[in-house]
Each structure stands twice: as structure tokens, then as C-alpha cells.
Amino acid sequence: MQAVQAVVPTLRIADRERSRRFYVDGMGFRVDWEWKNEPGAFLQLSRPGMRLYLSEREGDCPPGALVHLYVHDVDAWQRELLTRGILAEHAPVDRPWGNREMLVRDPDGNKLCICTPLPSGEAKEV
């Protein structure tokens, strides 16, 4: 049996319901499970090929994380997010390190860099 390999970032949130609206209604994630216990809730969210944890628990992590979400088509994501009322800080832009990216901030200041790798040879030297 092969070992499971996965990296699942945990993002600190202050208000479970506000974050649920942002990630589920706005970003298109679904809640896989939720654990409610003092001192706060802990949730797992997913979209195909992606998982995130959200934690209200102070000791789990500080607020203000940066997570890169690699997708097949960042421009399609931008169109989808616009229909859900989510605005990126900037439209998708080609970066010299080989990604086409846009940046979205959640209500707690966590940054979601949504990226599509550029085809080989399109990245520019820095």
C-alpha cells in the first residue's frame, strides 16, 4: 500500500459563519466536516484537488497566511468568482517566475494566490 501524501494548509479565521459564506458561497468550496468545540470551530473545506482547514482556535496558527492554489485556468476562476461576488485584488497577470496569478483576500486577511503555470518558455527572467 502506498503512503498518502498531502499538504493541507490551516488558515486562521475569526468568525466561522462569515468565513463559511466567503469560502462556500464565494469561492465555491464545500464543507467536508466541521468540529465545534471550545475554544472554537475547525473545518475542512474542499474543491476538486484542493483541501483547506479553517480554524477559530488561536493556538493553531496566526492570521494572515499566504496559500497558493494551482488551477488549470486562473482566468476561468476569475470569471467564476466574479459571478459569486468575489473580487480579486488584480486581474490575472503573467509573472516572471512562470505563473499566471491573481490574489484574493479572505475576510480575515489570509491571501489566496490563484495560479496557473505558464507554458514552458513563457516565463521571463527576473
C-alpha positions in Angstrom: 0.0 0.0 0.0 1.3 3.4 -0.9 1.7 6.1 1.7 -0.7 9.1 1.4 0.9 12.4 0.7 -0.9 15.6 1.1 -0.3 19.1 2.4 -3.3 20.9 3.8 -2.8 24.4 5.0 -4.7 25.7 8.0 -6.0 29.3 7.9 -6.9 31.2 11.0 -10.4 32.7 11.0 -12.3 34.8 13.5 -15.9 34.1 12.5 -16.9 30.7 11.3 -20.2 31.8 9.6 -18.5 34.8 7.8 -15.7 32.5 6.6 -18.2 29.8 5.5 -20.0 32.4 3.4 -16.8 33.6 1.8 -15.3 30.1 1.1 -18.5 28.2 0.2 -20.8 30.8 -1.4 -18.0 33.0 -2.8 -15.1 30.7 -3.6 -17.1 27.5 -4.4 -15.6 25.2 -1.7 -17.7 22.8 0.2 -17.6 21.9 3.9 -16.5 18.3 4.2 -16.7 18.3 8.0 -16.8 20.7 11.0 -15.7 20.1 14.5 -17.2 22.6 17.0 -15.6 22.7 20.4 -14.3 25.3 22.7 -12.2 27.4 22.1 -13.5 27.4 18.5 -14.5 25.5 15.4 -12.3 23.7 13.0 -13.5 22.9 9.4 -12.2 21.1 6.4 -13.2 22.6 3.0 -12.5 21.2 -0.5 -12.8 21.7 -4.2 -11.6 19.1 -6.6 -7.9 18.6 -6.0 -7.8 21.1 -3.0 -8.3 21.0 0.7 -8.1 23.7 3.3 -8.6 23.7 7.0 -10.1 26.8 8.8 -9.6 27.2 12.5 -11.0 29.6 15.0 -8.6 28.2 17.6 -5.9 30.8 18.5 -3.1 28.3 19.2 -3.3 26.6 15.7 -1.8 29.4 13.6 -1.6 33.2 13.3 -3.9 35.1 10.9 -2.6 36.4 7.6 -1.3 33.3 5.8 -0.5 33.1 2.1 -1.6 30.0 0.2 -1.0 29.2 -3.5 -3.9 27.4 -5.2 -2.8 25.9 -8.5 -5.7 25.6 -11.0 -6.0 24.7 -14.7 -7.3 28.1 -15.8 -6.9 31.1 -13.5 -8.9 33.3 -15.9 -11.9 30.9 -15.7 -11.6 31.1 -11.9 -11.7 34.9 -12.1 -14.9 34.7 -14.1 -16.5 32.2 -11.7 -15.5 34.3 -8.6 -17.0 37.4 -10.2 -20.3 35.7 -10.6 -20.2 34.9 -6.9 -19.3 38.4 -5.9 -15.6 37.8 -5.1 -13.2 40.4 -6.4 -9.5 39.8 -6.8 -7.0 42.4 -5.9 -5.9 42.4 -9.5 -6.9 40.6 -12.7 -4.8 37.5 -13.6 -1.3 38.6 -14.7 1.7 36.7 -16.0 4.6 36.6 -13.6 8.3 36.3 -14.4 8.6 33.1 -12.3 6.3 31.2 -14.6 2.8 31.6 -13.2 -0.3 33.5 -14.3 -1.8 34.7 -11.0 -4.4 36.7 -9.2 -4.7 37.4 -5.5 -7.8 37.2 -3.4 -8.0 38.0 0.4 -10.5 36.3 2.7 -12.3 38.3 5.4 -9.5 37.6 7.9 -6.7 38.8 5.7 -5.5 35.5 4.5 -4.2 35.7 1.0 -5.1 33.2 -1.7 -2.9 33.4 -4.7 -4.7 31.5 -7.5 -2.2 30.4 -10.1 -1.9 28.6 -13.4 1.6 27.6 -14.6 2.5 29.3 -17.9 3.5 27.0 -20.8 7.3 26.4 -20.9 9.2 29.3 -22.3 6.7 32.0 -21.4 8.3 32.9 -18.1 10.6 35.9 -18.2 13.9 36.2 -16.4 13.8 38.3 -13.3 
